């Protein structure tokens, strides 16, 4: 049985190309002429390859170069491997021009996925044809999970993270305000809270189950937003799962206005006023900073897009005119109607490359977002 090293030494790009040539020409003699070899040399090299692999690649009983089943398998893999080698060579050449091999973006669930995917689509139009060599990797995080991914190097860029004290992040991380997002309290029409007079007090809320999204950060570093101490909970892993649970009447909770607007319009949920102060959460974007020369082109491009007010508004689900000069936003009164318009504006108005208020983290249990 040949060793892995022996196989790797014999399965070179030249050897694979030789097998392809024999198969395409249909005979050893024709392939030898195509390769500029004498037939005996080509036959010897094929025999060496078969000996190293310990298989028969060609049926010698036929007058033509008829491949065995093993030979056809090698031919198929040869075509794939040679194509990949060409792609790797092109990729390395482009990475040498300043593009990162991979860029990982951590998204909190409060970011509108449609607007984010518009940005991804725009990114892939760069460096045509084929787009930039940087592979995008997206991971969903909740609350402190975004910051943990950035601090540990598991993410290069974070979008939608709840603001944290700067002294907990480290000097290597750059933070900018993305904007403010309004959360509204909702329940299903048949929920007991829908029968009580409003505004609902904390005493009303604490007696009823809250649907919460678990913080994806590490134990001991988790935070919560809007959950009352002692309140029963039903915990899910994402905001979309939370929305479904609330529609099914499993509890109430605060939701981003843009995300819950369609369910409110369909009558699947009711927005109920609460006595506590309006829940407006300041959201941030952050990345590991460095000298401009050291920062890859992909990260530079994303940061440039995020400086544009229309892009920020689309990601937050607010109208562009509602963004303040500092980047904070107030919710649109017609939030359920702005998605198609914002998507178009984001595509047309993207920028080109060239402390904030408290996040309303209440005295609550140490993990989920209510």
C-alpha positions as CSV (number, residue, x, y, z in Angstrom):
1,X,0.0,0.0,0.0
2,X,1.6,3.3,-1.0
3,X,2.1,5.9,1.7
4,X,0.3,9.3,1.8
5,X,3.6,11.0,0.9
6,X,4.2,8.7,-2.1
7,X,0.7,9.4,-3.4
8,X,1.1,13.2,-3.0
9,X,4.4,13.1,-4.8
10,X,2.9,11.3,-7.8
11,X,-0.4,13.1,-8.0
12,X,1.0,16.4,-9.2
13,X,-0.8,18.9,-11.4
14,X,1.4,17.7,-14.3
15,X,0.4,14.1,-13.8
16,X,-3.3,15.0,-13.5
17,X,-3.1,17.0,-16.7
18,X,-1.4,14.0,-18.4
19,X,-4.4,11.8,-17.5
20,X,-6.8,14.4,-18.9
21,X,-4.8,14.6,-22.1
22,X,-4.8,10.8,-22.7
23,X,-8.6,10.7,-22.0
24,X,-9.3,13.6,-24.4
25,X,-7.0,12.4,-27.2
26,X,-8.3,8.8,-27.1
27,X,-4.9,7.1,-27.5
28,X,-1.4,7.0,-26.0
29,X,0.2,7.9,-29.3
30,X,-2.0,11.0,-29.9
31,X,-1.5,12.1,-26.3
32,X,2.2,11.7,-26.6
33,X,2.3,14.0,-29.6
34,X,0.1,16.5,-27.8
35,X,2.4,16.5,-24.8
36,X,5.6,16.5,-26.9
37,X,6.8,13.1,-25.6
38,X,7.7,9.8,-27.2
39,X,5.1,7.1,-26.7
40,X,7.4,5.0,-24.6
41,X,8.0,7.8,-22.1
42,X,4.3,8.5,-21.8
43,X,3.6,4.8,-21.3
44,X,6.3,4.6,-18.6
45,X,4.9,7.6,-16.7
46,X,1.4,6.1,-16.7
47,X,2.8,2.8,-15.4
48,X,4.6,4.6,-12.6
49,X,1.3,6.3,-11.7
50,X,-0.6,3.1,-11.6
51,X,2.1,1.4,-9.5
52,X,2.1,4.2,-7.0
53,X,-1.7,4.2,-6.7
54,X,-1.8,0.4,-6.9
55,X,-4.6,0.5,-9.4
56,X,-5.1,0.0,-13.2
57,X,-6.1,3.2,-14.9
58,X,-6.3,2.0,-18.5
59,X,-7.5,-1.2,-20.1
60,X,-4.5,-2.4,-22.1
61,X,-6.5,-5.0,-24.0
62,X,-8.2,-2.3,-26.2
63,X,-6.5,-0.6,-29.1
64,X,-7.7,2.8,-27.8
65,X,-7.0,4.4,-24.4
66,X,-10.0,3.0,-22.6
67,X,-10.1,4.0,-18.9
68,X,-11.1,1.6,-16.2
69,X,-13.6,2.6,-13.5
70,X,-10.7,3.7,-11.3
71,X,-9.3,5.7,-14.2
72,X,-12.6,7.5,-14.7
73,X,-12.8,8.3,-11.0
74,X,-9.3,9.8,-11.2
75,X,-10.2,11.7,-14.3
76,X,-13.2,13.3,-12.6
77,X,-11.2,14.2,-9.5
78,X,-8.4,15.5,-11.7
79,X,-10.8,18.0,-13.4
80,X,-12.1,19.2,-10.0
81,X,-8.6,19.5,-8.4
82,X,-7.0,21.3,-11.4
83,X,-10.0,23.8,-11.4
84,X,-9.5,24.3,-7.6
85,X,-5.8,24.8,-8.1
86,X,-6.4,27.5,-10.7
87,X,-8.9,29.2,-8.3
88,X,-6.4,29.0,-5.4
89,X,-3.8,30.7,-7.6
90,X,-6.1,33.5,-8.6
91,X,-7.3,33.9,-5.0
92,X,-3.7,34.1,-3.6
93,X,-2.8,36.7,-6.2
94,X,-5.9,38.8,-5.3
95,X,-5.3,38.4,-1.5
96,X,-1.7,39.7,-2.1
97,X,-3.4,42.9,-3.2
98,X,-4.8,43.5,0.3
99,X,-8.0,41.5,0.5
100,X,-8.5,39.3,3.6
101,X,-9.0,35.6,3.0
102,X,-12.1,35.7,5.3
103,X,-14.2,38.4,7.1
104,X,-16.4,37.3,9.9
105,X,-19.4,39.6,10.8
106,X,-21.3,39.0,14.0
107,X,-24.9,40.3,13.8
108,X,-27.2,40.8,16.8
109,X,-30.7,39.7,15.9
110,X,-31.9,43.3,16.1
111,X,-30.3,44.0,12.7
112,X,-32.7,43.8,9.7
113,X,-31.5,40.8,7.7
114,X,-32.8,42.2,4.3
115,X,-30.8,45.4,4.6
116,X,-27.7,43.4,5.7
117,X,-28.0,41.1,2.7
118,X,-28.3,44.1,0.4
119,X,-24.8,45.1,1.7
120,X,-23.5,41.6,1.1
121,X,-24.9,41.7,-2.5
122,X,-23.2,45.0,-3.0
123,X,-19.9,43.7,-1.6
124,X,-19.9,40.8,-4.1
125,X,-20.1,43.3,-7.0
126,X,-16.6,44.6,-6.2
127,X,-13.5,43.4,-8.1
128,X,-15.5,42.1,-11.1
129,X,-15.5,39.5,-12.5
130,X,-16.0,37.1,-9.7
131,X,-16.1,39.5,-6.8
132,X,-13.5,40.1,-4.1
133,X,-11.5,37.1,-2.9
134,X,-12.6,37.6,0.7
135,X,-15.1,35.0,1.9
136,X,-17.8,36.4,4.1
137,X,-18.9,34.5,7.2
138,X,-21.9,35.6,9.2
139,X,-22.7,34.5,12.7
140,X,-25.7,35.5,14.8
141,X,-25.1,36.6,18.4
142,X,-27.3,38.0,21.1
143,X,-26.4,40.8,23.6
144,X,-22.9,40.2,25.1
145,X,-22.2,37.4,22.6
146,X,-21.3,40.0,20.0
147,X,-18.7,41.6,22.2
148,X,-17.3,38.2,23.2
149,X,-16.9,37.1,19.6
150,X,-15.0,40.4,18.8
151,X,-12.8,40.2,21.9
152,X,-11.9,36.6,21.2
153,X,-11.1,37.1,17.6
154,X,-14.1,35.0,16.4
155,X,-15.5,38.1,14.6
156,X,-13.9,41.0,12.8
157,X,-16.9,43.3,12.7
158,X,-19.9,43.5,15.0
159,X,-23.3,45.1,14.1
160,X,-26.1,45.8,16.4
161,X,-24.4,45.2,19.8
162,X,-25.9,46.8,22.9
163,X,-23.5,49.5,24.1
164,X,-21.0,48.4,26.7
165,X,-18.7,50.5,28.9
166,X,-15.6,51.2,26.9
167,X,-13.2,50.1,29.7
168,X,-14.6,46.5,29.4
169,X,-13.7,46.2,25.7
170,X,-10.0,46.9,25.5
171,X,-8.0,49.6,23.5
172,X,-7.8,47.5,20.4
173,X,-11.5,47.7,19.7
174,X,-13.1,50.7,17.9
175,X,-16.8,51.4,18.7
176,X,-19.2,53.7,16.9
177,X,-22.8,54.3,17.5
178,X,-25.0,52.7,14.9
179,X,-28.2,54.3,16.1
180,X,-31.2,53.9,18.5
181,X,-33.9,51.3,18.1
182,X,-37.3,51.5,19.8
183,X,-38.7,48.4,21.5
184,X,-42.4,48.0,22.0
185,X,-44.2,45.6,24.4
186,X,-46.5,43.1,22.7
187,X,-48.8,40.2,23.5
188,X,-51.2,38.0,21.5
189,X,-54.8,39.3,21.5
190,X,-56.0,36.5,23.7
191,X,-53.2,37.0,26.4
192,X,-54.5,38.0,29.9
193,X,-52.4,41.2,29.8
194,X,-54.5,42.3,26.8
195,X,-57.5,42.5,29.1
196,X,-55.9,44.8,31.7
197,X,-56.1,48.6,31.7
198,X,-53.1,50.3,30.3
199,X,-50.4,51.5,30.8
200,X,-49.3,48.2,32.3
201,X,-47.2,48.5,35.4
202,X,-44.3,46.4,36.4
203,X,-46.6,44.7,39.0
204,X,-48.8,43.6,36.1
205,X,-45.9,42.4,33.9
206,X,-44.0,40.4,36.6
207,X,-47.0,38.1,37.2
208,X,-47.0,36.9,33.6
209,X,-44.5,34.9,31.6
210,X,-42.0,36.8,29.4
211,X,-40.6,35.3,26.2
212,X,-36.9,36.0,26.3
213,X,-33.9,35.5,24.0
214,X,-30.9,33.9,25.7
215,X,-27.7,35.9,25.7
216,X,-25.1,34.0,23.6
217,X,-22.2,35.2,25.7
218,X,-20.3,33.3,28.3
219,X,-21.7,32.6,31.7
220,X,-20.7,35.3,34.2
221,X,-20.6,37.9,31.4
222,X,-24.2,37.8,30.2
223,X,-26.6,40.7,30.3
224,X,-30.3,41.1,30.2
225,X,-32.6,43.9,28.8
226,X,-36.1,44.5,30.1
227,X,-36.6,41.4,32.3
228,X,-38.0,42.0,35.7
229,X,-36.6,40.2,38.7
230,X,-38.6,37.1,39.6
231,X,-40.6,37.1,36.4
232,X,-41.3,33.7,34.9
233,X,-39.7,33.1,31.5
234,X,-39.9,31.1,28.3
235,X,-36.4,31.2,26.7
236,X,-35.7,30.9,23.0
237,X,-32.5,31.3,20.9
238,X,-33.4,34.1,18.5
239,X,-35.7,37.1,18.0
240,X,-37.6,35.3,15.2
241,X,-38.3,32.4,17.5
242,X,-39.4,34.9,20.2
243,X,-41.8,36.5,17.7
244,X,-43.4,33.1,16.9
245,X,-43.7,32.2,20.6
246,X,-45.5,35.5,21.3
247,X,-47.9,35.0,18.4
248,X,-48.7,31.6,19.9
249,X,-49.6,33.3,23.2
250,X,-46.7,31.8,25.2
251,X,-45.9,35.1,26.8
252,X,-45.2,38.8,26.2
253,X,-42.1,40.8,25.6
254,X,-40.4,43.8,24.2
255,X,-39.6,43.6,20.5
256,X,-37.8,45.9,17.9
257,X,-40.6,48.0,16.3
258,X,-39.5,47.0,12.7
259,X,-39.6,43.3,13.5
260,X,-43.0,43.2,15.1
261,X,-44.8,45.7,12.8
262,X,-46.1,43.1,10.3
263,X,-47.6,40.9,13.1
264,X,-49.2,44.1,14.5
265,X,-50.7,45.0,11.1
266,X,-52.1,41.5,10.7
267,X,-53.7,41.5,14.2
268,X,-51.6,38.6,15.4
269,X,-50.1,40.8,18.2
270,X,-51.1,43.9,20.1
271,X,-48.8,46.7,21.2
272,X,-49.6,47.6,24.8
273,X,-48.4,50.8,26.5
274,X,-46.4,50.3,29.7
275,X,-45.8,52.6,32.6
276,X,-42.0,52.3,32.6
277,X,-40.0,54.6,30.5
278,X,-40.0,54.1,26.7
279,X,-37.5,51.4,25.8
280,X,-35.0,52.8,23.3
281,X,-31.8,50.9,23.0
282,X,-28.6,52.3,21.7
283,X,-26.9,49.9,19.3
284,X,-23.3,49.9,18.2
285,X,-20.9,48.7,15.5
286,X,-17.4,47.8,16.4
287,X,-14.2,46.3,14.9
288,X,-10.6,45.6,15.8
289,X,-8.8,48.8,14.8
290,X,-5.3,49.2,13.4
291,X,-3.3,51.3,11.1
292,X,-5.1,51.9,7.7
293,X,-2.3,50.0,6.0
294,X,-2.8,46.9,8.2
295,X,-6.6,46.8,7.8
296,X,-7.8,44.6,5.0
297,X,-9.8,46.0,2.0
298,X,-12.9,44.1,2.9
299,X,-13.1,45.5,6.5
300,X,-12.4,49.0,5.1
301,X,-15.2,48.7,2.6
302,X,-17.7,47.6,5.3
303,X,-16.7,50.4,7.6
304,X,-17.1,52.9,4.8
305,X,-20.6,51.7,4.0
306,X,-21.6,52.0,7.7
307,X,-20.7,55.6,7.7
308,X,-23.7,56.4,5.4
309,X,-26.9,57.4,7.2
310,X,-29.1,55.6,4.7
311,X,-27.2,52.3,5.3
312,X,-27.5,52.7,9.1
313,X,-31.2,53.5,8.8
314,X,-31.9,50.4,6.7
315,X,-30.1,48.2,9.1
316,X,-32.1,49.6,12.1
317,X,-35.4,49.6,10.4
318,X,-36.0,53.4,10.6
319,X,-36.5,56.1,8.1
320,X,-33.3,57.8,6.9
321,X,-34.7,61.3,7.8
322,X,-35.1,60.2,11.4
323,X,-31.3,59.7,11.9
324,X,-29.7,62.3,14.1
325,X,-26.4,63.9,13.1
326,X,-24.6,61.6,15.7
327,X,-26.1,58.5,14.0
328,X,-28.8,57.8,16.6
329,X,-32.3,57.2,15.1
330,X,-35.9,57.6,16.2
331,X,-38.5,55.1,15.0
332,X,-40.7,55.8,11.9
333,X,-44.4,56.0,12.6
334,X,-44.9,53.9,9.5
335,X,-42.2,51.3,10.2
336,X,-44.2,48.5,8.7
337,X,-44.2,50.3,5.3
338,X,-40.6,51.3,4.9
339,X,-38.8,48.1,4.1
340,X,-38.9,48.2,0.3
341,X,-38.1,51.9,0.2
342,X,-35.2,51.5,2.5
343,X,-33.8,48.6,0.6
344,X,-33.8,50.7,-2.6
345,X,-32.3,53.7,-0.9
346,X,-29.6,51.5,0.6
347,X,-28.6,50.1,-2.8
348,X,-28.6,53.5,-4.4
349,X,-26.9,55.5,-1.6
350,X,-24.2,53.3,-0.2
351,X,-21.0,55.1,0.7
352,X,-17.8,54.2,-1.1
353,X,-14.4,53.5,0.6
354,X,-12.0,56.3,0.7
355,X,-20.6,58.4,24.8
356,X,-23.7,57.1,23.9
357,X,-26.6,56.9,26.3
358,X,-27.2,53.9,28.5
359,X,-28.6,50.8,26.8
360,X,-31.4,50.5,29.3
361,X,-30.1,47.3,30.9
362,X,-32.4,46.9,33.9
363,X,-32.0,45.3,37.2
364,X,-32.9,41.8,36.1
365,X,-31.8,38.2,35.7
366,X,-28.3,37.8,34.3
367,X,-29.0,36.3,30.9
368,X,-31.8,36.9,28.5
369,X,-33.4,39.8,26.5
370,X,-37.1,40.2,27.2
